[in-house]
C-alpha cells in the first residue's frame, strides 16, 4: 500500500487511501470478489496486484472471468520479470478453477500485456454536450436522489440493454452497489470539494425508470454509468438536463465518459471522441475461444474499470 500510493492515490492522503481499500473489501461484493496478491521472496514483496472475480457474458454465454488490476513491481526489484510471473500465476490459478478469460486495463499501452497473450479491445471516451430544454428550466420529469432500493431496477435495466452486445459483465445488484460505493467512498475520503458523487433516478410509479451516476470535479462530470427502460435513453438525457438546470447561472459542466454503441440520449450530442487512455485487454484461458472484439461489441461502463 505504501508503494502503490504514489501512483494511485487519487488525491487521498495515505491514511485515507488505506481506508478506501479496506472499505471496498467490506462491501457485500468486495468481501467475496476482491483480493490483493503479492509475489514474495524471503519475506520481501517483489510485485503485487488486485484480483477480481467477475462473471461476464461472451457471445451470449455466461463465463467466469479473472480481473487483474493495479499490477505493481517494487522499485528495487524492477526489470527482473516479477510482474510477469505474478500475472502468470494469477492466470494459471484462475484457469484451474474454471475461469474462461482474464481481463485487465493497461495504463502503459498494449505492448507489455500483448506479449503475455492479452489482446486489446478498442474503447473510447466521448465528450458530451447536454441540450437546453425546449422550455426554460428543468424538464417535467420526477428526479430524485438514488439509493439502495433502486439497485434491483437498475440491474434489470442493465440486463435488458446488454442483450445486444457480445461482451458485457453480469452486473448483479451487489456489483452495482460496490461500483457506486467505491466512487462515493473516494469522494467522501478526499479533500472537501475536490469531487462529489451524483446518483439520481427518474421515477415512474414507485420505482426507478432511469438513472445516472456521475463523478463531479469542478467543471467536469464523469459519466460513470447510466440506465433507462426507454431504449432511446430519453429519461437519462432528461435527468442530465435537470441536474444542469439546478445551477443555471454557472457554466455547464463538461461531461465525459464511455458511451456504449447505440446509446445516445436525444438530449445529448457528441463533441469529440478519443481512444481510452486505459486500454482494455482480454486473454482467453484454457480451451476458451473468443473472436476479436470491436468497440460496438462491448458494453462496459466507466464505473466498472479497475
Secondary structure as UniProt FT lines:
FT   HELIX           2..8
FT   TURN            10..11
FT   HELIX           14..26
FT   HELIX           28..33
FT   STRAND          34..41
FT   TURN            42..43
FT   STRAND          44..58
FT   TURN            59..60
FT   STRAND          61..73
FT   HELIX           75..77
FT   TURN            78..79
FT   HELIX           82..96
FT   TURN            97..98
FT   STRAND          101..106
FT   HELIX           111..114
FT   TURN            115..117
FT   STRAND          119..121
FT   STRAND          124..130
FT   STRAND          143..145
FT   HELIX           148..150
FT   HELIX           151..162
FT   TURN            163..164
FT   STRAND          167..169
FT   HELIX           173..189
FT   TURN            192..193
FT   STRAND          196..204
FT   TURN            205..206
FT   STRAND          207..217
FT   TURN            218..219
FT   STRAND          220..228
FT   TURN            231..232
FT   HELIX           234..245
FT   TURN            246..249
FT   STRAND          254..257
FT   TURN            261..262
FT   TURN            266..267
FT   STRAND          268..275
FT   STRAND          279..284
FT   TURN            286..287
FT   HELIX           295..297
FT   STRAND          298..299
FT   HELIX           302..304
//
